[in-house]
Amino acid sequence: VDDEPNIAEVVRLYLEHANYEALLLSRGQEVLRTIVEERPSLVLLDIMLPDVSGYELCEQIRKMEAPYHQTPIIFLTAKGESIDKLRG
């Protein structure tokens, strides 16, 4: 999930090169529905999205019913301050 098309495309290419199927989303609003419909093995999540923060989205995913709340999440972000790392 990334609103920067160039970054999302590079990540998609790397994942597909490693034989993973990648589904690109650019808006946080799409994520919860997609988790239920697609059951992804992993969510790569940008922290700074236009409609909701990645932190908030992560909290919403963790509040979902089983088994969706257990979906692994990795944050991808340009933020590098210690507080951002701790919060993630």
Contacts in CASP RR format, 6 or more apart in sequence:
PFRMAT RR
TARGET T0000
AUTHOR 0000-0000-0000
METHOD contacts of the structure
MODEL  1
VDDEPNIAEVVRLYLEHANYEALLLSRGQEVLRTIVEERPSLVLLDIMLP
DVSGYELCEQIRKMEAPYHQTPIIFLTAKGESIDKLRG
1 25 0 8 1.000
1 26 0 8 1.000
1 27 0 8 1.000
1 28 0 8 1.000
1 30 0 8 1.000
1 31 0 8 1.000
1 43 0 8 1.000
1 44 0 8 1.000
1 45 0 8 1.000
1 46 0 8 1.000
1 49 0 8 1.000
1 54 0 8 1.000
1 57 0 8 1.000
2 8 0 8 1.000
2 11 0 8 1.000
2 24 0 8 1.000
2 26 0 8 1.000
2 44 0 8 1.000
2 46 0 8 1.000
2 49 0 8 1.000
2 76 0 8 1.000
3 26 0 8 1.000
3 27 0 8 1.000
3 46 0 8 1.000
3 48 0 8 1.000
3 49 0 8 1.000
3 50 0 8 1.000
4 46 0 8 1.000
5 26 0 8 1.000
7 46 0 8 1.000
7 76 0 8 1.000
8 24 0 8 1.000
8 26 0 8 1.000
9 24 0 8 1.000
11 22 0 8 1.000
11 44 0 8 1.000
11 76 0 8 1.000
12 22 0 8 1.000
12 24 0 8 1.000
15 21 0 8 1.000
15 22 0 8 1.000
16 22 0 8 1.000
23 34 0 8 1.000
23 38 0 8 1.000
23 40 0 8 1.000
25 31 0 8 1.000
25 34 0 8 1.000
26 49 0 8 1.000
27 49 0 8 1.000
27 50 0 8 1.000
27 51 0 8 1.000
28 49 0 8 1.000
28 51 0 8 1.000
28 52 0 8 1.000
28 54 0 8 1.000
28 57 0 8 1.000
29 51 0 8 1.000
29 52 0 8 1.000
31 43 0 8 1.000
31 45 0 8 1.000
31 57 0 8 1.000
31 61 0 8 1.000
32 57 0 8 1.000
32 60 0 8 1.000
32 61 0 8 1.000
32 64 0 8 1.000
34 40 0 8 1.000
35 43 0 8 1.000
35 61 0 8 1.000
35 64 0 8 1.000
35 68 0 8 1.000
35 71 0 8 1.000
36 64 0 8 1.000
36 68 0 8 1.000
39 68 0 8 1.000
40 71 0 8 1.000
41 71 0 8 1.000
41 72 0 8 1.000
42 71 0 8 1.000
42 72 0 8 1.000
42 73 0 8 1.000
42 74 0 8 1.000
43 61 0 8 1.000
43 71 0 8 1.000
43 72 0 8 1.000
43 73 0 8 1.000
43 74 0 8 1.000
44 74 0 8 1.000
44 76 0 8 1.000
45 54 0 8 1.000
45 57 0 8 1.000
45 58 0 8 1.000
45 73 0 8 1.000
45 74 0 8 1.000
45 75 0 8 1.000
45 76 0 8 1.000
46 54 0 8 1.000
46 75 0 8 1.000
46 76 0 8 1.000
46 77 0 8 1.000
47 53 0 8 1.000
47 54 0 8 1.000
47 55 0 8 1.000
47 75 0 8 1.000
47 77 0 8 1.000
47 79 0 8 1.000
47 84 0 8 1.000
47 88 0 8 1.000
48 54 0 8 1.000
48 77 0 8 1.000
48 78 0 8 1.000
48 79 0 8 1.000
49 57 0 8 1.000
54 75 0 8 1.000
55 87 0 8 1.000
55 88 0 8 1.000
58 73 0 8 1.000
58 75 0 8 1.000
58 88 0 8 1.000
61 68 0 8 1.000
61 69 0 8 1.000
61 71 0 8 1.000
61 73 0 8 1.000
62 69 0 8 1.000
63 69 0 8 1.000
75 88 0 8 1.000
77 84 0 8 1.000
END
